[in-house]
Amino acid sequence: PLIETDPWYTPSALAYSDANKQRSLAKTMGEITSNRSDIYVASLTGGLTQVSDEGIKNWTRWDGLPSDRVLSVTAQKDRVLVGTAEGMALIENGAVIKVWDDELSDPYVQSVGIFRNDFLAGTYHGLDRVQGSTTTNLLPEWSIFSILVEEDGVMWIGYEGITRWSVL
């Protein structure tokens, strides 16, 4: 039920607009992902926008995100991993439950990925893997722009080219 909207609407404006106006997110944001029930849209100025059957919710630093500058997002079942200009956040069951910032090789998280219970952060200074309370830098000294994690644990990483990596 989403339709095209005027290109000047920001995520914040959409989050506080009347849902009956049927505004679309199509022209307003960057990265988009889905967990089959909700759509999540990253914005460089307005946080993270979540669209569901219940309506539109805008996630910002006031909801627990490290920053309103959201660079990346991925969703898997009831978990949403958000990369921002000041760290990475995990949203579960409608709440930000964990934020990583100082423990990452760099808080500028350009890409994110989820594999089982591991969280991946593509930062300005490398690829970090978070397993429980341990953070490991897997690929230092490279600015990681994209992460694609396949179900079998194979990971494709975009940086100054592309490389294949095993998460396992």
N, CA, C and O of each residue as an XYZ file, in Angstrom:
672
protein
N       0.786     -1.204      0.000
C       0.000      0.000      0.000
C       0.836      1.279      0.000
O       0.306      2.342      0.327
N       2.119      1.218     -0.354
C       2.922      2.429     -0.442
C       2.793      3.022     -1.837
O       2.732      2.292     -2.826
N       2.752      4.339     -1.913
C       2.694      5.009     -3.205
C       3.799      6.046     -3.267
O       4.431      6.345     -2.254
N       4.035      6.595     -4.444
C       5.096      7.572     -4.629
C       4.791      8.852     -3.859
O       3.637      9.266     -3.742
N       5.856      9.473     -3.333
C       5.688     10.707     -2.565
C       6.524     11.824     -3.172
O       7.330     11.601     -4.074
N       6.319     12.994     -2.671
C       7.129     14.127     -3.074
C       8.553     13.896     -2.576
O       8.735     13.406     -1.461
N       9.566     14.234     -3.374
C      10.944     13.908     -3.014
C      11.516     14.699     -1.843
O      12.599     14.347     -1.376
N      10.869     15.735     -1.343
C      11.457     16.529     -0.274
C      11.084     16.055      1.119
O      11.538     16.651      2.095
N      10.287     15.021      1.255
C       9.936     14.529      2.582
C      11.103     13.801      3.221
O      11.742     12.960      2.589
N      11.376     14.122      4.458
C      12.442     13.469      5.212
C      11.839     12.346      6.043
O      10.622     12.306      6.223
N      12.663     11.431      6.554
C      12.133     10.378      7.425
C      11.407     10.954      8.630
O      10.375     10.430      9.050
N      11.946     12.031      9.186
C      11.289     12.638     10.352
C       9.909     13.147      9.983
O       8.947     12.946     10.724
N       9.813     13.808      8.836
C       8.515     14.322      8.401
C       7.545     13.172      8.154
O       6.363     13.265      8.485
N       8.048     12.092      7.573
C       7.189     10.934      7.331
C       6.740     10.296      8.633
O       5.591      9.874      8.760
N       7.640     10.226      9.592
C       7.291      9.583     10.855
C       6.209     10.352     11.595
O       5.409      9.764     12.323
N       6.184     11.651     11.411
C       5.200     12.460     12.122
C       4.040     12.899     11.238
O       3.187     13.671     11.675
N       4.001     12.410      9.992
C       2.918     12.790      9.094
C       1.705     11.894      9.302
O       1.799     10.843      9.936
N       0.591     12.309      8.774
C      -0.639     11.542      8.847
C      -0.508     10.344      7.902
O      -0.324     10.522      6.698
N      -0.602      9.142      8.436
C      -0.457      7.934      7.622
C      -1.505      7.870      6.527
O      -1.287      7.217      5.506
N      -2.630      8.529      6.713
C      -3.681      8.523      5.692
C      -3.278      9.256      4.420
O      -3.913      9.099      3.378
N      -2.222     10.055      4.509
C      -1.743     10.750      3.311
C      -1.036      9.787      2.363
O      -0.733     10.142      1.224
N      -0.776      8.579      2.829
C      -0.146      7.517      2.047
C       1.149      7.977      1.397
O       1.312      7.886      0.181
N       2.056      8.464      2.207
C       3.357      8.901      1.705
C       4.262      7.691      1.512
O       4.241      6.755      2.311
N       5.043      7.716      0.463
C       5.978      6.628      0.190
C       7.364      7.002      0.667
O       7.695      8.180      0.796
N       8.175      5.983      0.930
C       9.553      6.206      1.322
C      10.494      6.102      0.131
O      11.701      6.292      0.285
N       9.971      5.807     -1.042
C      10.782      5.426     -2.184
C      11.828      6.450     -2.589
O      12.933      6.055     -2.961
N      11.544      7.724     -2.539
C      12.482      8.716     -3.034
C      13.268      9.424     -1.941
O      14.066     10.311     -2.244
N      13.069      9.063     -0.686
C      13.593      9.889      0.387
C      14.833      9.356      1.092
O      15.495     10.114      1.801
N      15.170      8.088      0.926
C      16.224      7.519      1.743
C      17.314      6.823      0.934
O      17.397      6.914     -0.291
N      18.150      6.115      1.715
C      19.225      5.321      1.161
C      18.887      3.846      1.204
O      17.957      3.395      0.535
N      19.637      3.099      1.986
C      19.513      1.646      2.033
C      18.172      1.196      2.596
O      17.664      1.772      3.558
N      17.602      0.152      1.980
C      16.309     -0.397      2.398
C      16.464     -1.895      2.615
O      17.128     -2.568      1.827
N      15.858     -2.423      3.673
C      15.861     -3.856      3.922
C      14.524     -4.263      4.515
O      13.719     -3.414      4.897
N      14.292     -5.564      4.590
C      13.033     -6.072      5.110
C      13.274     -7.369      5.858
O      14.208     -8.111      5.554
N      12.420     -7.636      6.842
C      12.469     -8.918      7.543
C      11.182     -9.706      7.284
O      10.772    -10.523      8.108
N      10.563     -9.460      6.159
C       9.337    -10.087      5.674
C       8.065     -9.501      6.268
O       6.996     -9.651      5.677
N       8.146     -8.839      7.418
C       6.944     -8.224      7.972
C       7.041     -6.700      7.973
O       6.032     -6.014      7.811
N       8.244     -6.171      8.155
C       8.453     -4.729      8.199
C       9.516     -4.331      7.178
O      10.333     -5.150      6.757
N       9.487     -3.067      6.794
C      10.507     -2.494      5.919
C      11.272     -1.472      6.741
O      10.670     -0.688      7.475
N      12.592     -1.474      6.624
C      13.451     -0.545      7.337
C      14.238      0.264      6.318
O      14.805     -0.286      5.375
N      14.266      1.587      6.521
C      14.902      2.481      5.568
C      15.898      3.378      6.295
O      15.546      4.056      7.261
N      17.149      3.378      5.823
C      18.198      4.202      6.410
C      18.128      5.616      5.844
O      17.783      5.810      4.678
N      18.457      6.596      6.674
C      18.472      7.988      6.253
C      19.716      8.669      6.806
O      20.122      8.409      7.939
N      20.312      9.531      6.015
C      21.513     10.226      6.467
C      21.222     11.374      7.429
O      22.144     11.907      8.047
N      19.965     11.758      7.562
C      19.657     12.875      8.455
C      18.519     12.599      9.423
O      18.381     13.320     10.411
N      17.705     11.592      9.180
C      16.505     11.420      9.989
C      16.385     10.117     10.715
O      15.277      9.751     11.109
N      17.470      9.387     10.917
C      17.398      8.133     11.649
C      16.998      6.957     10.776
O      17.330      6.909      9.592
N      16.292      6.023     11.361
C      15.833      4.801     10.705
C      14.312      4.823     10.682
O      13.676      5.051     11.710
N      13.736      4.589      9.524
C      12.281      4.552      9.416
C      11.834      3.110      9.258
O      12.352      2.378      8.415
N      10.864      2.706     10.077
C      10.285      1.371     10.048
C       8.841      1.501      9.572
O       8.058      2.271     10.128
N       8.502      0.732      8.531
C       7.140      0.734      8.007
C       6.556     -0.646      8.242
O       7.129     -1.652      7.824
N       5.403     -0.688      8.919
C       4.737     -1.964      9.204
C       3.246     -1.776      9.013
O       2.788     -0.682      8.687
N       2.490     -2.844      9.217
C       1.033     -2.754      9.137
C       0.464     -1.815     10.196
O      -0.622     -1.263     10.021
N       1.197     -1.636     11.293
C       0.751     -0.749     12.360
C       0.996      0.717     12.037
O       0.411      1.593     12.675
N       1.852      1.002     11.053
C       2.145      2.379     10.687
C       3.628      2.617     10.480
O       4.386      1.693     10.187
N       4.027      3.867     10.637
C       5.403      4.292     10.426
C       6.005      4.693     11.766
O       5.403      5.460     12.518
N       7.207      4.169     12.066
C       7.926      4.553     13.280
C       9.293      5.056     12.864
O       9.967      4.433     12.043
N       9.695      6.161     13.416
C      11.017      6.707     13.151
C      11.904      6.489     14.367
O      11.584      6.937     15.468
N      13.031      5.792     14.159
C      14.001      5.532     15.221
C      15.090      6.592     15.132
O      15.637      6.825     14.054
N      15.413      7.240     16.259
C      16.462      8.245     16.300
C      17.337      8.020     17.526
O      17.188      7.024     18.234
N      18.236      8.940     17.765
C      19.079      8.835     18.965
C      18.231      8.893     20.233
O      18.646      8.391     21.278
N      17.047      9.500     20.149
C      16.152      9.572     21.308
C      15.552      8.200     21.629
O      15.051      7.979     22.731
N      15.607      7.279     20.656
C      15.126      5.910     20.868
C      16.269      4.955     21.193
O      16.043      3.763     21.401
N      17.500      5.477     21.239
C      18.644      4.650     21.598
C      19.671      4.446     20.503
O      20.720      3.858     20.767
N      19.417      4.911     19.270
C      20.429      4.796     18.226
C      21.626      5.680     18.572
O      21.454      6.720     19.207
N      22.834      5.287     18.167
C      24.006      6.113     18.465
C      23.984      7.468     17.757
O      24.579      8.434     18.235
N      23.291      7.534     16.606
C      23.257      8.755     15.806
C      22.025      8.736     14.910
O      21.486      7.671     14.608
N      21.581      9.917     14.485
C      20.490     10.010     13.513
C      20.989      9.825     12.089
O      20.187      9.712     11.163
N      22.294      9.793     11.904
C      22.892      9.578     10.585
C      23.051      8.063     10.386
O      24.074      7.486     10.755
N      22.035      7.434      9.800
C      22.028      5.986      9.602
C      22.599      5.679      8.225
O      22.078      6.128      7.204
N      23.684      4.901      8.216
C      24.402      4.588      6.982
C      24.025      3.240      6.410
O      24.115      3.034      5.200
N      23.599      2.306      7.270
C      23.315      0.948      6.804
C      22.321      0.273      7.736
O      22.181      0.640      8.902
N      21.632     -0.726      7.187
C      20.659     -1.472      7.980
C      20.466     -2.847      7.363
O      20.484     -3.000      6.141
N      20.281     -3.840      8.215
C      19.897     -5.176      7.748
C      18.949     -5.760      8.804
O      19.032     -5.437      9.989
N      18.065     -6.612      8.342
C      17.084     -7.217      9.244
C      17.055     -8.722      9.037
O      17.177     -9.213      7.914
N      16.891     -9.447     10.137
C      16.792    -10.895     10.096
C      15.820    -11.317     11.199
O      16.103    -11.177     12.388
N      14.681    -11.829     10.775
C      13.607    -12.199     11.714
C      13.263    -11.009     12.592
O      12.859     -9.969     12.072
N      13.410    -11.126     13.915
C      13.031    -10.025     14.800
C      14.213     -9.135     15.194
O      14.092     -8.304     16.095
N      15.364     -9.309     14.515
C      16.553     -8.510     14.815
C      16.845     -7.536     13.676
O      16.788     -7.897     12.501
N      17.154     -6.309     14.045
C      17.519     -5.281     13.078
C      18.852     -4.697     13.520
O      18.983     -4.214     14.645
N      19.842     -4.743     12.632
C      21.170     -4.216     12.924
C      21.339     -2.919     12.142
O      21.130     -2.877     10.930
N      21.720     -1.863     12.856
C      21.766     -0.525     12.283
C      23.182      0.035     12.400
O      23.749      0.074     13.492
N      23.749      0.465     11.280
C      25.052      1.117     11.275
C      24.867      2.622     11.170
O      24.160      3.108     10.287
N      25.501      3.355     12.071
C      25.374      4.815     12.063
C      26.760      5.457     12.008
O      27.781      4.769     12.023
N      26.773      6.772     11.943
C      28.033      7.520     11.915
C      28.732      7.520     13.267
O      29.866      7.985     13.378
N      28.062      7.000     14.303
C      28.659      6.989     15.642
C      28.547      5.643     16.339
O      28.603      5.578     17.567
N      28.387      4.558     15.567
C      28.338      3.237     16.164
C      27.279      2.356     15.527
O      26.637      2.743     14.551
N      27.104      1.173     16.086
C      26.165      0.172     15.585
C      25.173     -0.158     16.692
O      25.535     -0.202     17.868
N      23.906     -0.392     16.304
C      22.876     -0.702     17.294
C      22.098     -1.936     16.873
O      21.922     -2.204     15.685
N      21.635     -2.684     17.872
C      20.796     -3.851     17.642
C      19.410     -3.557     18.205
O      19.257     -3.198     19.373
N      18.399     -3.718     17.342
C      17.011     -3.550     17.750
C      16.377     -4.932     17.784
O      16.463     -5.684     16.812
N      15.744     -5.266     18.892
C      14.995     -6.517     19.033
C      13.683     -6.224     19.749
O      13.646     -5.471     20.723
N      12.617     -6.825     19.255
C      11.304     -6.709     19.901
C      10.926     -5.264     20.228
O      10.413     -4.981     21.310
N      11.179     -4.370     19.302
C      10.739     -2.995     19.452
C      11.572     -2.107     20.345
O      11.104     -1.052     20.775
N      12.823     -2.515     20.642
C      13.680     -1.686     21.488
C      15.142     -1.844     21.084
O      15.563     -2.917     20.652
N      15.912     -0.766     21.226
C      17.364     -0.850     21.054
C      17.901     -1.545     22.289
O      17.768     -1.039     23.404
N      18.516     -2.720     22.087
C      18.984     -3.484     23.248
C      20.498     -3.443     23.426
O      21.001     -3.780     24.498
N      21.231     -3.034     22.389
C      22.692     -2.999     22.498
C      23.245     -1.973     21.522
O      22.758     -1.840     20.400
N      24.270     -1.249     21.965
C      24.985     -0.298     21.116
C      26.470     -0.598     21.231
O      26.993     -0.787     22.329
N      27.140     -0.639     20.091
C      28.593     -0.787     20.045
C      29.159      0.498     19.465
O      28.667      0.995     18.451
N      30.196      1.040     20.106
C      30.855      2.216     19.569
C      32.361      2.149     19.806
O      33.115      1.922     18.859
N      32.814      2.338     21.031
C      34.252      2.344     21.325
C      34.925      1.000     21.075
O      36.121      0.956     20.788
N      34.171     -0.105     21.181
C      34.779     -1.420     20.981
C      34.995     -1.755     19.509
O      35.685     -2.727     19.200
N      34.423     -0.976     18.596
C      34.616     -1.183     17.159
C      35.924     -0.540     16.710
O      36.428      0.373     17.365
N      36.472     -1.016     15.597
C      37.716     -0.425     15.088
C      37.503      1.026     14.688
O      38.453      1.809     14.667
N      36.275      1.391     14.374
C      35.909      2.771     14.095
C      34.394      2.874     14.270
O      33.684      1.963     13.844
N      33.872      3.928     14.868
C      32.428      4.014     15.084
C      31.624      4.358     13.823
O      30.396      4.285     13.845
N      32.289      4.727     12.737
C      31.603      5.062     11.488
C      31.283      3.752     10.753
O      32.113      3.235     10.005
N      30.074      3.223     10.973
C      29.692      1.899     10.478
C      28.938      2.043      9.153
O      27.760      2.398      9.123
N      29.653      1.755      8.059
C      29.129      1.953      6.709
C      28.284      0.792      6.208
O      27.452      0.971      5.318
N      28.490     -0.402      6.771
C      27.727     -1.576      6.352
C      27.610     -2.535      7.530
O      28.464     -2.565      8.416
N      26.526     -3.322      7.520
C      26.287     -4.271      8.605
C      25.827     -5.605      8.035
O      25.308     -5.679      6.921
N      26.027     -6.657      8.823
C      25.581     -7.985      8.434
C      25.290     -8.829      9.665
O      25.845     -8.594     10.738
N      24.414     -9.813      9.497
C      24.076    -10.746     10.578
C      24.289    -12.156     10.060
O      23.838    -12.498      8.967
N      24.982    -12.980     10.853
C      25.093    -14.402     10.570
C      24.903    -15.148     11.884
O      25.726    -15.068     12.796
N      23.804    -15.869     11.949
C      23.414    -16.576     13.176
C      23.392    -15.596     14.344
O      22.562    -14.688     14.358
N      24.289    -15.755     15.334
C      24.338    -14.841     16.474
C      25.527    -13.884     16.414
O      25.864    -13.238     17.406
N      26.156    -13.800     15.250
C      27.281    -12.887     15.053
C      26.804    -11.642     14.316
O      25.930    -11.709     13.452
N      27.392    -10.512     14.676
C      27.069     -9.250     14.027
C      28.331     -8.702     13.378
O      29.407     -8.727     13.976
N      28.197     -8.214     12.166
C      29.335     -7.724     11.398
C      29.187     -6.230     11.160
O      28.112     -5.745     10.809
N      30.297     -5.504     11.358
C      30.309     -4.064     11.160
C      31.401     -3.710     10.164
O      32.584     -3.927     10.426
N      31.005     -3.173      9.037
C      31.951     -2.661      8.063
C      32.214     -1.208      8.380
O      31.360     -0.351      8.154
N      33.397     -0.926      8.905
C      33.702      0.426      9.362
C      34.682      1.110      8.414
O      35.159      0.526      7.441
N      34.956      2.348      8.731
C      35.930      3.124      7.967
C      37.339      2.555      8.125
O      38.210      2.800      7.290
N      37.561      1.785      9.211
C      38.878      1.211      9.487
C      38.878     -0.301      9.561
O      39.706     -0.885     10.261
N      37.963     -0.950      8.849
C      38.018     -2.402      8.790
C      36.699     -3.100      9.057
O      35.668     -2.468      9.289
N      36.764     -4.430      9.018
C      35.603     -5.278      9.247
C      35.688     -5.867     10.641
O      36.664     -6.536     10.979
N      34.666     -5.619     11.453
C      34.611     -6.142     12.813
C      33.536     -7.210     12.917
O      32.486     -7.129     12.280
N      33.824     -8.218     13.741
C      32.865     -9.288     14.030
C      32.594     -9.286     15.524
O      33.520     -9.364     16.331
N      31.325     -9.197     15.889
C      30.931     -9.205     17.291
C      30.307    -10.567     17.594
O      29.290    -10.942     17.011
N      30.935    -11.296     18.514
C      30.440    -12.588     18.983
C      30.275    -12.477     20.492
O      31.255    -12.481     21.237
N      29.023    -12.379     20.934
C      28.787    -12.192     22.368
C      29.392    -10.884     22.824
O      29.030     -9.820     22.321
N      30.318    -10.952     23.781
C      30.967     -9.736     24.287
C      32.344     -9.503     23.667
O      33.069     -8.602     24.088
N      32.710    -10.318     22.660
C      34.019    -10.204     22.026
C      33.903     -9.570     20.643
O      33.089     -9.991     19.820
N      34.722     -8.559     20.401
C      34.784     -7.910     19.094
C      36.160     -8.160     18.494
O      37.182     -7.881     19.121
N      36.177     -8.693     17.265
C      37.415     -9.016     16.570
C      37.469     -8.274     15.258
O      36.488     -8.243     14.515
N      38.626     -7.666     14.964
C      38.813     -7.003     13.683
C      39.323     -8.044     12.689
O      40.448     -8.528     12.812
N      38.487     -8.387     11.698
C      38.828     -9.428     10.726
C      39.642     -8.913      9.549
O      40.490     -9.629      9.017
N      39.390     -7.689      9.148
C      40.030     -7.146      7.954
C      40.420     -5.703      8.255
O      39.679     -4.777      7.925
N      41.579     -5.509      8.879
C      41.963     -4.159      9.286
C      42.437     -3.297      8.114
O      42.793     -3.785      7.041
N      42.422     -2.009      8.376
C      42.991     -1.004      7.470
C      42.284     -0.859      6.127
O      42.858     -0.299      5.193
N      41.061     -1.346      6.011
C      40.297     -1.156      4.786
C      38.954     -0.539      5.143
O      38.344     -0.906      6.147
N      38.501      0.382      4.337
C      37.183      0.966      4.514
C      36.171      0.021      3.867
O      36.196     -0.174      2.652
N      35.292     -0.560      4.661
C      34.341     -1.569      4.190
C      33.027     -0.883      3.811
O      32.374     -0.265      4.652
N      32.650     -0.999      2.539
C      31.464     -0.327      2.029
C      30.225     -1.209      1.978
O      29.106     -0.702      2.047
N      30.409     -2.532      1.856
C      29.242     -3.405      1.752
C      29.566     -4.806      2.266
O      30.697     -5.283      2.180
N      28.521     -5.448      2.806
C      28.631     -6.813      3.323
C      27.413     -7.585      2.856
O      26.281     -7.125      3.003
N      27.649     -8.758      2.294
C      26.563     -9.676      1.950
C      26.894    -11.009      2.594
O      27.918    -11.616      2.280
N      26.033    -11.467      3.494
C      26.249    -12.737      4.178
C      25.235    -13.738      3.649
O      24.028    -13.503      3.710
N      25.736    -14.864      3.124
C      24.864    -15.917      2.627
C      24.558    -16.901      3.751
O      25.271    -16.945      4.753
N      23.502    -17.687      3.584
C      23.064    -18.610      4.631
C      24.110    -19.640      5.026
O      24.107    -20.109      6.164
N      25.014    -20.006      4.107
C      26.030    -21.014      4.399
C      27.266    -20.437      5.084
O      28.230    -21.161      5.333
N      27.246    -19.138      5.390
C      28.371    -18.532      6.081
C      29.380    -17.873      5.173
O      30.368    -17.321      5.657
N      29.164    -17.913      3.882
C      30.041    -17.206      2.956
C      29.664    -15.726      2.986
O      28.489    -15.362      2.951
N      30.680    -14.896      3.053
C      30.469    -13.463      3.130
C      31.204    -12.800      1.975
O      32.357    -13.127      1.690
N      30.526    -11.862      1.309
C      31.130    -11.047      0.268
C      31.328     -9.658      0.840
O      30.394     -9.065      1.380
N      32.544     -9.134      0.724
C      32.880     -7.852      1.316
C      33.326     -6.898      0.217
O      34.222     -7.209     -0.567
N      32.690     -5.738      0.172
C      33.074     -4.709     -0.785
C      33.914     -3.647     -0.120
O      33.493     -3.027      0.857
N      35.092     -3.441     -0.646
C      35.975     -2.382     -0.145
C      36.711     -1.823     -1.342
O      36.042     -1.295     -2.230
N      38.014     -1.888     -1.446
C      38.747     -1.445     -2.629
C      38.704     -2.555     -3.666
O      39.721     -2.867     -4.287
N      37.556     -3.142     -3.855
C      37.329     -4.309     -4.691
C      36.300     -5.173     -3.967
O      35.467     -4.669     -3.213
N      36.370     -6.457     -4.203
C      35.449     -7.377     -3.529
C      36.222     -8.622     -3.140
O      37.120     -9.050     -3.866
N      35.887     -9.201     -2.014
C      36.538    -10.431     -1.584
C      35.520    -11.381     -0.988
O      34.483    -10.963     -0.473
N      35.826    -12.642     -1.063
C      34.970    -13.697     -0.500
C      35.611    -14.134      0.801
O      36.825    -14.328      0.871
N      34.785    -14.292      1.844
C      35.290    -14.600      3.168
C      34.322    -15.595      3.807
O      33.123    -15.545      3.534
N      34.817    -16.487      4.644
C      33.953    -17.394      5.378
C      33.744    -16.871      6.787
O      34.709    -16.578      7.493
N      32.496    -16.754      7.198
C      32.167    -16.278      8.534
C      32.482    -17.345      9.575
O      32.833    -17.025     10.711
N      32.358    -18.615      9.187
C      32.545    -19.717     10.137
C      33.958    -19.809     10.667
O      34.259    -20.689     11.474
